Amino acid sequence: MKVAMVSEHANPLATLGGVDAGGQNVHVAALATELGRQGIEVVVYTRRDSTRPEQTVALAPGVTVDHICAGPARPVPKDELVRWMPAFARELAGRWTGNAPDLVHAHFWMSGLASCQASRPLGIPVVQTFHALGVVKRRHQGAKDTSPARRLRVERLLARGVDHIVATCSDEVFELRRLGADGRRISVVPCGVDLARFHPGGPIAPRAPGRHRLVVVGRLVERKGIADVIAALGRLPETEMVVAGGPAYADLERDTDVRRLRAIAAEHGVAGRVTLLGRVGHQAMPALLRSADVVVCVPWYEPFGIVPIEAMACGVPVVASAVGGMIDTVVDDVTGVHVPARAPVPLAATLRRLLCDPDLRRRLGEAGAARTRSRFGWERVGRATADVYSDLLGIRRSRRSEARR
């Protein structure tokens, strides 16, 4: 099977932690690698945002990354990329004419737009993973939503028009049905975690004695809820908070989100207990997660959320806002605790209860590690995705056979 995976802004080779580099980059890289391991030939098409990499780069056995020239060869905020999607689609069509993949798997709405424009004249089926829906983003961010105006309309057309949709959680299915998607064309396949890297055993990042530690991992944008954790920290004496994400450490002083978070920490009197690490490499992440008493993930909304399952895989309890995919992944009072989003006071009360009860933390951590091993390994996720591909191609072959008869 030959699969074209399209990820216009989330390059699987990118360094994580920037404004537009996060969970989708991890997902695309790991899924493509696992599919390649299972014998599927994968080419990941992403926009060229630098003059440095070669046009085609090997990612893993059976997997290559093809950098498409569409727009300037420099980083561009993803919300400004839609103007170059017609050029992106033309380049895709040129590559697929005469050398068509069996199917296209598009990641994010702009990839879906370009993939459909390129594939429809060639008769190539399209599988869509949205990763985030504009209607949800608009609901939670309101006027602060910087998405292009056409996003909601395009996502509605994609939901109704692509051959199949891979949703990452059950909450997303309800949103897709509201957009008019046919439930028979939706499969739920969660994101995965690298169980060889994220597990309870292994190095633990150093920490100061005599303090509890909260770890927060993610982009520093407002919707990730880091300010709510800082506010909760003001009610938790003898507790430190370590934040991984954002720009490189050397660039922290120039970052507007860093300045915003530091001002909030000073306002709550906890500036001396909040450490911003900046960007942390994926190799160092397991040790940092293992150093936590609790990993806190309280975004306003979250399509899936990879950090909670990485933390659970490391045997660390998770406090998560009860939104999006975290409703599925974090089992309340079994592998972690759900809290309301944007609610520092209930968050502080929940954290206090966990920090005061090491036996409870241990039980939650053990259950989280077991759940992750059984449900979220990439081998399982890759096989479920490959099954979606095979079923779709089987249905199309049956329809062509019936048409010929």
CORDAJO-V147352 format. One record per backbone hydrogen bond with DSSP energy under -0.5 kcal/mol. CO is the residue of the C=O (numbers start at 1). NH is the residue of the N-H. Records with the same first field share a line. If there is no record, write none. Layout:
CO->NH + NH
This chain:
1->3 + 41
2->102 + 103
3->5 + 43
4->6 + 105
5->7 + 45
6->107
8->47
9->11
11->14
15->18
17->246
18->21
20->22
21->17
22->25 + 26
23->27
24->28
25->29
26->30
27->31
28->32
29->33
30->34
31->35
32->36
33->37
34->38
35->40
36->39
40->42
41->3
42->64
43->5 + 45
44->46 + 66
45->7
46->68
47->49
55->67
57->65
60->63
62->42
63->59 + 60
64->44 + 66
65->57 + 67
66->46 + 68
68->48 + 70
72->74
77->80
78->81
80->83
81->84
82->85
84->88
85->89
86->90
87->91
88->92
89->93
90->94
91->95
92->96
93->97
96->98 + 99
102->125
103->4
104->106 + 127
105->6
106->108 + 129
108->112
109->113
110->114
111->115
112->116
113->117
114->118
115->119
116->120
119->122 + 123 + 124
120->123
125->104
126->163 + 164
127->106
128->166
129->108
130->132
133->136 + 137
134->138
135->139
136->140
137->141
138->142
141->144
142->145
148->151
150->154
151->155
152->156
153->157
154->158
155->159
156->160
157->161
158->162
164->128
165->167 + 187
167->189
169->173
170->174
171->175
172->176
173->177
174->178
175->179
176->181
177->180
181->183
182->185
183->186
185->165
187->167 + 189
193->195 + 378
194->197 + 198
197->199
208->211
212->240
213->293 + 294
214->242
215->296
216->244
221->224
222->225
223->300 + 301
225->228 + 229
226->230
227->231
228->232
229->233
230->234
231->234
232->235
233->236
235->237
236->239
238->212
240->214
241->275
242->216 + 244
243->277 + 278
244->218
247->279
248->251
249->252
251->254
252->255
255->259
256->260
257->261
258->262
259->263
260->264
261->265
262->266
263->267
264->268
265->270 + 271
266->269
270->273
271->274
273->241 + 275
274->276
275->243 + 277
278->245
281->284 + 285
282->286
284->288
285->289
286->290
287->205 + 291
288->291
289->292
294->215 + 296
295->297 + 319
297->321
302->325
305->309
306->310
307->311
308->312
309->313
310->314
311->316
312->315
317->295
318->320 + 337
319->297
320->339
321->323
323->326
324->327
325->328 + 329
326->330
329->331
330->332
331->334 + 335 + 336
335->318
336->333 + 334
337->320
339->322
340->343
343->347
344->348
345->349
346->350
347->351
348->352
349->353
350->354
351->355
352->356
354->357
357->361
358->362
359->363
360->364
361->365
362->366
363->367
364->368
365->369
366->370
367->371
368->372
369->373
370->374
371->375
372->376
376->193
377->381
378->382
379->383
380->384
381->385
382->386
383->387
384->388
385->389
386->390
387->391
388->392
389->393
390->394
391->395
392->396
393->397
394->398
395->399
396->400
397->401
398->402
399->403
400->404
401->405
